[in-house]
Amino acid sequence: MKTHRLLLALTFLFTLPGVGAEDKKEEFQPLFNGENLDGWVEVNTAPSTWTVKDGMIICSGQPTGEMRTKRMYQNFIMEVEWRHMKARGNAGIFVWADDITARGQPFHRGVEVQVLENAYGNSRGHTTHGDIFPIHGAKMTPINGRGGSRAFPTENRSKPTPEWNHYRITCNDGAISLAVNGKVVTNGKDASPRKGYICLESEGGIVHYRNLRIRELPDTPLEPGQTAIGDRGYRCLYTGVDLSGWKTDGKGWQSRNWTLRYTGNAKTPGSPIETTESFSDFSFIFDVRVSENTAPCQLLLRGSPAAAITIDPALYTGHLALKGRWNRFEGLLTGNRMSLTLNGRDVFSNKELKGLAPKGPIRILPGGPIDFANIYVAGIKPGPP
């Protein structure tokens, strides 16, 4: 009788609102529904990069870039199965990443969990069995490191193409561990950021992913700087595989993977290129790589010389990184006023522009060979009346 009463009491207890909610939260939830890419954001890749077939996410490997979750995650356990379809294939999974890619890079700031095919080979600097490392400004202290920031696996457990591999990634309070095919082999700690997006990386290899699922763990306190940059609404205007979305009358512009390159001769007038889409008020980001020999180049917002951004090493002494390094211009155009920063430093703020059209394309007027990347725009939401 006592046993019967105890069972009744427990049944009543767990039917009360809120009781057992923590147990439910700890259940695994799908990160991929097996049918489409709902819940994911294509950051700087083409529509052809990520497809869905037979319950798998298929990555073409072209261009080099990433796709991320719509949601941020802090503490969690993620499980995924993956397989490379070509020998020496390269890919990765990022955790705690920003919303868009880092300056002059096709990848995010975050912590990468390496996904390499076995034929890529092992070396003193890397393995094909589940390395973990911070990248592009993120930080992490490796366990089983070799003097740098990369954590190396204690065993070689990954299988070659076309066999499937299973990863279990545990992220909790800045610590990260990776189990490869059922055994924990790689660890890191003291990561920053330690809350952000989860990304799948495209880097040349044809990769299949399936059975992506996640179990969120309780939050832990976060200090300033430990949360990645959240969604600012940016979308990339360059696909990395072709010039779709752009038009040009002349030759010289080439799609070079994640880099949009102009190869024309600096001695003759450059062939302009412009977006097929027009913009009114928007924020923007673009990266540019210059050298000491770069001829002046102009980027015209709304297609107008009134909103020209001149890329000229002589104009930005102390601001512009030279010798083949990448620079990031960020700005905001609202009405007839524009603000601009270069590599995080103010160029001008709320500058009035005269004779500016209300709407127009983004036009680039090259003066000679130059590289662009990470061309992002975000619409500005109207404020309260």
Secondary structure, DSSP 4 states (H G I P E B T S, - for coil): -HHHHHHHHHHHHTTSTTTTHHHHHTS-EES--SSS-TTEEE-SS-TTTEEEETTEEEE---SSEEEEESS-BSSEEEEEEEEESSTT-EEEEEEEE-SSPPTT-SS-SEEEEEEE-GGG---SS--SS--EEEETT-EEEEESBSSSS-B--SS-----TTS-EEEEEEEETTEEEEEETTEEEEEEEEEES-BBEEEEEESSS-EEEEEEEEEE-------TT-B-------EES--SSS-TTEEESSS-EEEETTEEEE---TTSPPPPEEESS-BSSEEEEEEEE--TTPPPEEEEGGG-GGGEEEE-GGG-TTTS--TT-EEEEEEEEETTEEEEEETTEEEEEEEE-SS--SSB--EEE-SSSEEEEEEEEEEPPP---
